[in-house]
Amino acid sequence: MKIFQKPLWAAAEAKGEYAMIRPAVSTDLDTLEGIYRSAREFMHRSGNPSQWTGNYPSREILLEDIASGALCAVMDGKSVHGAFVLKPGPDPTYAVIDGAWQSDAPYAAIHRVAGDGLTRGVFHECVEYAKARWASLRIDTHRDNLPMQRHILREGFVYCGVIRTRDGTERLAYQWDAPCRREKQA
């Protein structure tokens, strides 16, 4: 059976509801673990088997993100279809870059973006939410995560260079600055 995928906002609109993002709560854990499992499976099928290995992010990491208020749930009506972490900088993994950031403005970092695989538009909603709150955003992804690289660039981020995670693995790093910020620096 083929599953019809439609943008998140169209699915909500068809039900007379709207897409929304809210802080994740502990009662979301089972759903979030399923979403991250789906994302890991998608990464493996897409030629990116080494970015999220094992059971990453673990239940403990998700609970820490919930407790800190950083984990966000992307919803279509009453159902959670995606998740991401939005944390104010500075992010220690972004302190050293082989390249150069667009600016040194205060920023938020987007991490651990995942969708359930049934609904399109999760990343777009995540980025719109973050852009409405921050004038500068940073994000990184694995070199083998080609679908995410395309999404990141499509949302207006600029490739800045290579950073290393805590375990020393490389990630491609991107930054988005609001247009008014870019004009002031030019």
Backbone hydrogen bonds, N-H to C=O, Kabsch-Sander energy under -0.5 kcal/mol:
donor,donor_aa,acceptor,acceptor_aa,energy
4,F,2,K,-0.5
8,L,120,R,-2.3
11,A,7,P,-2.0
12,A,8,L,-2.0
13,E,9,W,-2.3
14,A,10,A,-2.3
15,K,11,A,-0.9
15,K,12,A,-0.7
16,G,13,E,-1.7
17,E,12,A,-3.2
20,M,75,M,-1.9
22,R,73,A,-2.0
24,A,71,L,-3.0
28,D,25,V,-2.4
29,L,26,S,-1.5
32,L,28,D,-3.0
33,E,29,L,-2.9
34,G,30,D,-1.8
35,I,31,T,-2.2
36,Y,32,L,-2.7
37,R,33,E,-2.1
38,S,34,G,-2.4
39,A,35,I,-2.2
40,R,36,Y,-2.4
41,E,37,R,-2.3
42,F,38,S,-2.4
43,M,39,A,-2.5
44,H,40,R,-2.4
45,R,41,E,-2.4
46,S,42,F,-1.8
47,G,44,H,-1.4
48,N,43,M,-3.0
51,Q,48,N,-0.5
53,T,51,Q,-0.7
56,Y,53,T,-1.6
62,L,58,S,-2.4
63,L,59,R,-2.5
64,E,60,E,-2.3
65,D,61,I,-2.6
66,I,62,L,-2.4
67,A,63,L,-2.7
68,S,64,E,-2.0
69,G,65,D,-0.6
69,G,66,I,-1.0
70,A,65,D,-1.7
71,L,65,D,-1.5
72,C,84,F,-3.4
73,A,22,R,-3.3
74,V,82,G,-2.7
75,M,20,M,-3.4
75,M,73,A,-0.6
76,D,79,S,-2.4
77,G,18,Y,-1.1
77,G,75,M,-0.5
78,K,76,D,-0.6
79,S,76,D,-1.6
81,H,74,V,-3.2
81,H,79,S,-0.5
82,G,74,V,-1.3
83,A,114,A,-2.5
84,F,72,C,-1.7
85,V,111,H,-3.1
86,L,70,A,-2.1
87,K,109,A,-2.4
89,G,107,Y,-3.6
94,Y,91,D,-2.0
95,A,92,P,-1.3
98,D,162,V,-3.1
99,G,97,I,-1.4
100,A,160,C,-2.1
108,A,136,S,-1.7
109,A,87,K,-3.5
110,I,138,R,-2.5
111,H,85,V,-2.4
111,H,109,A,-0.5
114,A,83,A,-2.5
116,D,81,H,-2.4
120,R,6,K,-1.5
125,E,121,G,-2.3
126,C,122,V,-2.3
127,V,123,F,-2.7
128,E,124,H,-2.7
129,Y,125,E,-2.3
130,A,126,C,-2.3
131,K,127,V,-3.1
132,A,128,E,-1.7
133,R,130,A,-1.2
134,W,130,A,-1.9
137,L,176,W,-3.0
138,R,108,A,-2.1
139,I,174,Y,-1.9
140,D,110,I,-0.6
141,T,172,L,-1.9
145,N,142,H,-1.6
146,L,144,D,-1.8
149,Q,145,N,-2.1
150,R,146,L,-2.2
151,H,147,P,-2.1
152,I,148,M,-2.9
153,L,149,Q,-2.2
154,R,150,R,-2.4
155,E,151,H,-1.5
156,G,153,L,-1.8
157,F,152,I,-1.7
158,V,175,Q,-2.8
160,C,173,A,-3.1
161,G,173,A,-1.2
162,V,98,D,-1.6
163,I,171,R,-2.6
164,R,93,T,-0.5
165,T,169,T,-2.6
168,G,165,T,-2.1
171,R,163,I,-2.3
172,L,141,T,-3.2
173,A,161,G,-3.3
174,Y,139,I,-2.9
175,Q,158,V,-2.1
176,W,137,L,-2.6
178,A,135,A,-3.0
181,R,178,A,-1.0
182,R,178,A,-1.9
183,E,179,P,-2.3
184,K,180,C,-1.6
185,Q,181,R,-1.4
186,A,182,R,-1.1
